[in-house]
Amino acid sequence: MDILGYLAEHFDLPILDWIMANLWCPFLDAVMPVITVLGDAGIFWIALAAVFLLLPKHRKMGLSMGVALMMGLVICNMILKPVVGRIRPYDYQLEFFQKTIPLLIERQHDFSFPSGHTIASFEAAVAMLICNKKLGIPAMILAVLIAFSRMYLYVHYPTDVIASVILGTGLAFLAVFLVNKGWALWETRKNKA
């Protein structure tokens, strides 16, 4: 058994099964699919970054969010997902245990690791938190809810989500650093002109 299979059977699936057995209820069954949509393709966060780019007071924050989201797109969707090739937890349950998991949203058509919803949410929310705590705190709450929704809906393993939180947070810090350096350089050149 490979490391991902070991993690799935000894860590991930027991957590997902516990969530399903203890937390699934009509209220969350209705709310979690709505919350998860906010992470679809990072569209909500991209739109928010675009709005901030239009506002001079928040332009640097919008740029930081955009840079983080672009890095995440390349690293998550173009590199890690196809290289790791981890099957979704509901597919793992069916393939190895002949157990069908009832899904509250439609089946996902890409690999499981990492969670693109979680990475995009944490890239954007952490960048916001670094740049503006007042706006960043509600963004972080939403990011946590989106990340949890991926496990609640049984479409990601907890290790997918944990790794994605770490990666998204790291990319947010890197993006803010790069934007601050570039912004300072641009300001210096503008002032010399």
C-alpha positions as CSV (number, residue, x, y, z in Angstrom):
1,M,0.0,0.0,0.0
2,D,1.4,3.4,-0.9
3,I,1.5,6.4,1.5
4,L,-1.7,8.0,0.1
5,G,-3.6,4.7,0.5
6,Y,-2.3,4.3,4.0
7,L,-3.3,7.8,4.9
8,A,-6.7,7.3,3.4
9,E,-7.5,4.2,5.3
10,H,-5.9,5.0,8.6
11,F,-6.5,8.8,8.9
12,D,-8.7,10.4,6.2
13,L,-11.6,8.0,5.7
14,P,-12.3,7.5,9.5
15,I,-12.5,11.3,9.8
16,L,-14.8,11.7,6.8
17,D,-17.0,8.8,8.0
18,W,-17.2,10.4,11.5
19,I,-18.3,13.7,9.9
20,M,-20.9,11.8,7.9
21,A,-22.2,9.8,10.9
22,N,-22.2,12.7,13.4
23,L,-22.5,16.0,11.6
24,W,-24.7,15.3,8.6
25,C,-28.1,16.9,9.1
26,P,-30.7,18.6,6.9
27,F,-29.5,22.1,7.8
28,L,-25.8,21.5,6.9
29,D,-26.8,19.3,3.9
30,A,-28.5,22.4,2.5
31,V,-25.8,25.0,3.6
32,M,-22.6,23.2,2.7
33,P,-23.3,22.9,-1.0
34,V,-24.0,26.6,-1.1
35,I,-20.8,27.5,0.8
36,T,-18.6,25.2,-1.4
37,V,-19.9,27.0,-4.5
38,L,-18.1,30.1,-3.3
39,G,-14.8,28.3,-3.9
40,D,-15.7,27.0,-7.4
41,A,-12.8,27.8,-9.7
42,G,-11.8,30.6,-7.3
43,I,-14.4,32.8,-9.0
44,F,-15.6,34.5,-5.9
45,W,-12.0,35.3,-4.8
46,I,-11.0,36.4,-8.3
47,A,-14.0,38.7,-8.5
48,L,-13.2,40.1,-5.0
49,A,-9.5,40.7,-6.0
50,A,-10.8,42.5,-9.2
51,V,-13.0,44.8,-7.1
52,F,-10.1,45.6,-4.8
53,L,-7.9,46.4,-7.8
54,L,-10.4,49.1,-8.8
55,L,-10.2,50.7,-5.4
56,P,-7.0,52.8,-4.9
57,K,-7.1,52.2,-1.1
58,H,-7.2,48.4,-1.6
59,R,-5.3,48.0,-4.9
60,K,-2.2,46.5,-3.3
61,M,-4.3,43.9,-1.5
62,G,-6.2,43.1,-4.7
63,L,-2.9,42.7,-6.5
64,S,-1.6,40.4,-3.8
65,M,-4.7,38.3,-4.0
66,G,-4.4,38.0,-7.7
67,V,-0.8,37.0,-7.7
68,A,-1.4,34.4,-5.0
69,L,-4.4,33.0,-7.0
70,M,-2.3,32.8,-10.2
71,M,0.5,31.0,-8.4
72,G,-2.0,28.6,-6.9
73,L,-3.6,27.9,-10.2
74,V,-0.3,26.9,-11.7
75,I,1.0,24.9,-8.7
76,C,-2.3,23.2,-7.8
77,N,-4.2,22.6,-11.0
78,M,-1.4,22.4,-13.5
79,I,1.3,20.6,-11.5
80,L,0.2,18.9,-8.3
81,K,-3.2,17.5,-9.3
82,P,-1.9,15.6,-12.4
83,V,1.4,14.6,-10.8
84,V,-0.1,13.2,-7.5
85,G,-3.2,11.8,-9.2
86,R,-5.1,11.0,-6.0
87,I,-8.6,9.6,-6.5
88,R,-11.5,11.2,-4.7
89,P,-12.5,9.7,-1.3
90,Y,-15.9,8.5,-2.6
91,D,-14.1,6.7,-5.5
92,Y,-11.6,5.2,-3.0
93,Q,-14.5,3.8,-0.9
94,L,-16.2,2.3,-3.9
95,E,-13.0,0.9,-5.5
96,F,-11.5,-0.7,-2.3
97,F,-14.4,-1.3,0.0
98,Q,-17.4,-1.5,-2.5
99,K,-19.0,1.2,-0.4
100,T,-21.2,3.8,-2.2
101,I,-21.1,7.3,-0.6
102,P,-24.2,9.4,-1.1
103,L,-23.1,12.7,-2.6
104,L,-24.8,16.0,-2.0
105,I,-23.1,17.7,-5.0
106,E,-22.2,16.3,-8.4
107,R,-19.2,14.1,-8.8
108,Q,-15.9,15.9,-9.3
109,H,-14.1,15.2,-12.6
110,D,-10.5,15.9,-11.5
111,F,-8.1,14.5,-9.0
112,S,-8.4,15.1,-5.2
113,F,-5.0,16.4,-4.1
114,P,-4.7,19.3,-3.4
115,S,-8.0,21.0,-2.8
116,G,-8.3,23.8,-5.3
117,H,-11.2,25.3,-3.4
118,T,-9.2,25.4,-0.2
119,I,-6.0,26.7,-1.7
120,A,-7.7,29.5,-3.5
121,S,-9.7,30.4,-0.4
122,F,-6.6,30.5,1.8
123,E,-4.5,32.4,-0.7
124,A,-7.0,35.1,-1.0
125,A,-8.2,35.3,2.6
126,V,-4.7,35.2,4.1
127,A,-3.5,37.9,1.7
128,M,-6.5,40.0,2.8
129,L,-5.7,39.3,6.5
130,I,-2.1,40.4,6.0
131,C,-3.1,43.6,4.2
132,N,-6.2,44.5,6.1
133,K,-7.3,42.7,9.3
134,K,-10.8,44.2,9.3
135,L,-11.6,42.7,5.9
136,G,-9.3,39.6,6.4
137,I,-11.1,38.2,9.4
138,P,-14.5,37.6,7.7
139,A,-12.6,36.3,4.7
140,M,-10.7,33.8,6.9
141,I,-14.0,32.6,8.4
142,L,-15.4,32.0,4.9
143,A,-12.1,30.2,3.8
144,V,-12.4,27.9,6.8
145,L,-16.0,27.1,6.0
146,I,-15.2,26.4,2.4
147,A,-12.4,24.1,3.4
148,F,-14.6,22.3,5.8
149,S,-17.4,22.0,3.2
150,R,-15.0,20.0,1.0
151,M,-14.7,17.3,3.7
152,Y,-18.4,17.5,4.7
153,L,-19.3,16.8,1.1
154,Y,-16.9,13.9,1.0
155,V,-15.1,15.2,-2.1
156,H,-11.7,15.8,-0.4
157,Y,-9.6,13.9,2.2
158,P,-8.6,15.8,5.4
159,T,-5.0,15.5,4.3
160,D,-5.9,17.3,1.0
161,V,-7.4,20.1,3.0
162,I,-4.6,20.4,5.5
163,A,-2.0,20.4,2.8
164,S,-4.0,23.0,0.9
165,V,-4.4,25.3,3.9
166,I,-0.6,25.2,4.4
167,L,0.2,25.7,0.7
168,G,-2.4,28.4,0.2
169,T,-1.2,30.3,3.3
170,G,2.4,30.0,2.1
171,L,1.5,31.3,-1.4
172,A,-0.4,34.2,0.2
173,F,2.7,35.3,2.2
174,L,4.9,34.9,-0.9
175,A,2.5,36.9,-3.0
176,V,2.2,39.8,-0.5
177,F,6.1,39.8,-0.2
178,L,6.5,40.0,-4.0
179,V,3.9,42.6,-4.4
180,N,5.3,44.8,-1.6
181,K,8.8,44.5,-3.2
182,G,7.5,45.3,-6.6
183,W,5.3,48.1,-5.3
184,A,8.2,49.7,-3.5
185,L,10.4,49.5,-6.6
186,W,7.7,51.0,-8.7
187,E,7.2,53.9,-6.2
188,T,10.9,54.5,-6.1
189,R,11.2,54.7,-9.9
190,K,8.1,56.8,-10.1
191,N,9.5,59.3,-7.6
192,K,12.8,59.5,-9.5
193,A,11.1,60.3,-12.8
